[in-house]
Amino acid sequence: MQDRVEPLRQLAAPGFEKCSPRYSLIGLDIGGTKTAVIEGTLQADVVQRLEFATLPQRGLQATLDELYATIDRVQALAEQQGRCVQAVSVSIGGPLDIERGIIYSPPNLPGWDAVPLKALLSERFGRPVFVEHDGNAGALAEWRFGAGQGARSLIFLTMGSGLGGGLILDGRLYRGASDMAGEVGHMRIADDGPVAYGKAGSWEAFCTGPALAQMAQETYPARFARAGAAVTTPELVRLALAGDAEAVEVVQRVGDYLGRGLAVLVDILNPERIVIGSMAVRLGELLLGPARIALQREALPRAAAVCQVVPAALGERIGDVASLCAAIEALSA
């Protein structure tokens, strides 16, 4: 694995000229629940990995201190083994200013208000730092190393605890005028319904892991909403995969809502591939089959005919690979 590490190009980090011939990247996957620090290669091979609980409630500085200490540990081992870390790559939720690397109060990171993360990391570690929205980073990961390989136009959807996305259009990542492209969960697909993004009927309210459990509890309350024993998303997924009729029915309903939203994206963007992570990976055709039927029903036939809808190929590795992709994309340009 280490033999595949290649030199990075066009870097002017302090001490660059002193590095050994073997180079690598540090990737940071920063989420509200956990933060992973990765050492990896330009081919997204993971050399080493450390993880800690983010615990944003303890305050920004405490989280940053643990992040710095963990990076130090990863970098120290890399140097002991003869590799030189050449850049730091970050995948983190928005909103954010991607170019300047400023984080603006992500919902899952309370207290991260206008945090100049890129500047802080660059000053602390003396390396180039590249920051990317986690939806965009996921799109890059699947496009370069997963189910999106070979596609010129691609939509990536997270579909986990939230519904975010990333767009590859005409072979390039599209971020939008204010780095807000891909916030697909905000669009309304029903006049009423559960609430997400502060409004009823938004796509995210119908098409996430929590939404799946909520729909089951509302559809079959006697079974799935029992006091003190309400069904969880993992339990519902397990039941559906085992063929439980009521669980399958709920999954299919979520799949129908998923397909309705996909049809809007297909009509507007005309992609050749849509790659969906998390829930689509776990449920496979139980979810994607109904989604494709709804897509064909709702979208323009010519656009729907050329669009493949597939589960993400990287599976549980996607966070690690995505953490490296801000740097990989910048350094491969």
N, C-alpha and C positions, 0 to 999 in steps of 0.2 A: 504493500500500500504506500509506504513512504517513498519507494523508488519512483512513484508516479508524480511526485511533487515537481512542478516546473517553475522556472523563474517567472516572476511577474514583471510586467513591462511598464516603462514610463513612470516609475515611482521616484520621488525625491525625498523620501523620509530621512530624518537625521540618522546617520550611521549606516545608510544603505550600502555605501562602498565597503563597509567592514563585514558584511554578512557572508556567511558560508554559501556554497553553491546550492544548498537545498533550502527551498523557501516554502512557506505555507501562509494560511490566513487564519485569523481568529473570527469566528462567527458568534453573534449574540442573538439569541431568540428570547426576547423579553416579553413576557406576558403577565397578566394579573395574578395568575396562580403560581407559575414557575418561571424561572429563567435558566436557560441552558447556555453554557459557554463551550464552544466547539473549536477544535483545531482541525482544519481540513485543507484540501487541495483545490486547485483550479478545476479539477474534474469532480469536485464535490465528494470525494472520499473522506470519511471522517477518521482522523488519526487518534484523537482523544476527545473526551466529553465529560464535563462536570455540570451538575445541576443543583440549584437551591430553590427553596420556596421564596417567592418574591415578597410576600407579606407587605403590600404597600401601606397598610395601616400603621406600620411602625415609623413611617416618614421617609421622605425622599433620600436624605443623606445616609440613613442607615442602609437603604437598598443599594445606593451607589457605592458605599464602602465595601459591602459584601461583593458587589460586582467587580470592583477593582481588585480585591483580594483573590477572587476566583480566576480572573484573567491573569494575574501574576503567577498563580500556580500553574496554569496551563502553559503560559509562555516559558516559565522556568524549565518545565519538563521538555518542551520543544528544543530549547537551547541545549539542555543536557544531551539530547539525542542528535544534536548537530543540525537542527533546522533553525531558520531565521524567520520569525513572523514579520511579514511585510505590510500587512494592512488589517484593519478591523472592519468587519461588516456587520450591520445591524438590521434585524427584522423586528418591527414593533408596530403596534396598532396606532391608528390615527385618531384625530387629525394631527398632521404634522407638516412642517415645511421641509420637504425632502432635500433640497439643495443645501440649505443651511443646517439641516439636521436638528431642528427645534421641535420639541414635542409639546403639543397644545392640549392638555387635559383629556387624554383618552379615558373613556368610561371605566375601563378596567384598571386604571392606574391613577386613582385619586391622589392629588397633591403634585402630580407631574404637570405643573402649569408653566408653560413657556420655558421648558428646560432645554438649554443649549447642549444637547447630548453630544453632538458631533464635536463641538469645541472642547467640551470637558474631556472626552476620550482622547482627542488629539493631543491636548496639553499633557494629559496624564501619561500617555504611552508613547508619544513621539512618533506616531505612525499615521499614514493616511487613513481616514475614517469615511465609510460610505454607509448612508442610512437609507432604508427603504420601508415603505408601508408593508405590513405583513401580507396583505392581499396581493400586492404587486410581487412581493418576494415569492409567494407561493406560485403565482403564475409563471414567473421566471424559472422556478425549480422544475415544474412539470413540463414547461416548454423546452428547456435545455436537457433535462435528464429523465423525464417521465413520459406520461401519456400524450404530451403535446409535441413531442419531437416530430419535426418535419412539417408542422403546420405553419402557415403564414399569418393566419388570423385565428385567435384563440381567446376564449373566455374561461377563466378559472373561478370557481366558487368554493368558498370554504365549507359552508354548511355544517358547522359544529355547534358551539354554543351561540354563535351568531351567524349571519349570512352576509359575508363580504365577498369581494372579488377583485380580480386583476384582469387587465385587458392587454393582449398582444394584437396589434393591428398593423397589417402590412409588414410583418417581421420586426416590429419594434414595440417596446413597452409604451403604453399610453397612460399618462398620469393626469391629464386635464390641466385647465388653466390655473387652478389653485390646489393641485395635488389631491383632488377629491374624486377623480374618476374611479369607478368600481364600487361605489357605495350603493350597490343594487338593492340591498335589503330595505332601503328607505322607500322604494316605489310602492304605491298602493295597487293591490290587485283585487280588492274586494271593497264593497261599499261599507262593510262593517266587519267586525270580527275581533280577534285578540289584538292586543296593543304591543307594538315594538317601535322603536324610534319615536316614541311619543305620539303615535297615531294609530287608530284602529284600522285593521285591514292591510297593514304593510306586509310586504312579501316575507320579511324576516319573522313576522309573528306567526306565519304558517309553516315555515320551512327551516327549522332548526331542531336540534335534539330536544331541548326543553319544550318546543312547540309540539313535538310528537307525543310526549308524555301528557301534556296538557289536553291535547285533542282526545287522547284515549280516556282521560279522566272525565271529560265532558260528555263523550259519546256513550261510555259505559260506566256511569258513576258507581253503580252497585258493585261492580267488580274492581275497577281500577282506581276509584277515589275513596276507598274505605278509610275511615278516620284512623290516623296513625300508621297507615300502611298503603299510602298512595303509590301507584306504580312509578318506577323511575325509568329514565330513558334506556339504560343498559338492560333492565329487566324486559322492557317492551321489545327491544331489538332481539333479545334471546328468544322470547315467545314467538315473534314473527318468523324468525329463521327456523324454528321448530315446527312451523305450520299452524300455529294457533289461529283459528279463523278470525276472531275479533281483532287480534293484534295485526294480522295481515290486512284486514279491512282498513284499519287506521293508517297503516303505512301506505296503502294505495291511495287514500285520500290526500295524504301529504304529497305523494308523488304527483297527483293531479294538480295540486296547487303549484308544485315545483314546475311542472310543464307549462302552466299558464304564464308564469314569469319568464321562463326560457323563451317562450314564443315572442314576447315583447323584445327581448334582447336580440333574438334572431332576426326579427323584422327590421330592427334599427341597424344592427351591425353586420348581419350576413356572415357570421363566422363559419369556418369549416369544422371547428371542433369546440365542444364545451367539455371541460374537465371538472369534475366535482369531487371534493374531498370528503373526509369524515363520514357522514351518514351514508353517502353513496358507496363508499368503500365497504362499510360494514353490512349494508342491506342489499347491495348489488341490484339484481333485476327486480326484486320485490318493490324497490323504490323507482328505479330507472325505467322499468317497463311502462308503468302508468304515466310517468313523466313524458316519455317519447310519444305516447298516444295523444296526450293533451297538446304537446308541441305540434304534432302533425295536424291536429284539429284546429288549432288557433293561429298558427303562423302561415305566412304566404307559402304556398306549395313549393315554389322555385327555391326559396331560401331554406325551407325546412329540408328539402331533398338532399342538400349538400352538406348538412350539418350532422356530425357525429356527436352523440352524447355518451361519455365514457367516465368510469370512475378514475380517480387519481391513481397513478401507478406507484408512487413512492410510499404510499401507506403511512405507517408510523414514522418513517424517516423524513417526512416532508418538512417538519419544523427545522431539523438539523440542516438539511440541504438548503432550505430557503434562507437560513441565517447567513449562509456564505454567498448568496446570489447577488446582493448589492455590490459587493466587491468584484465578483466574477463578471457581472454585466459591465461594470465601469471599466474594468481592465481588459475586457475582450473587445471593446469598441474600436 
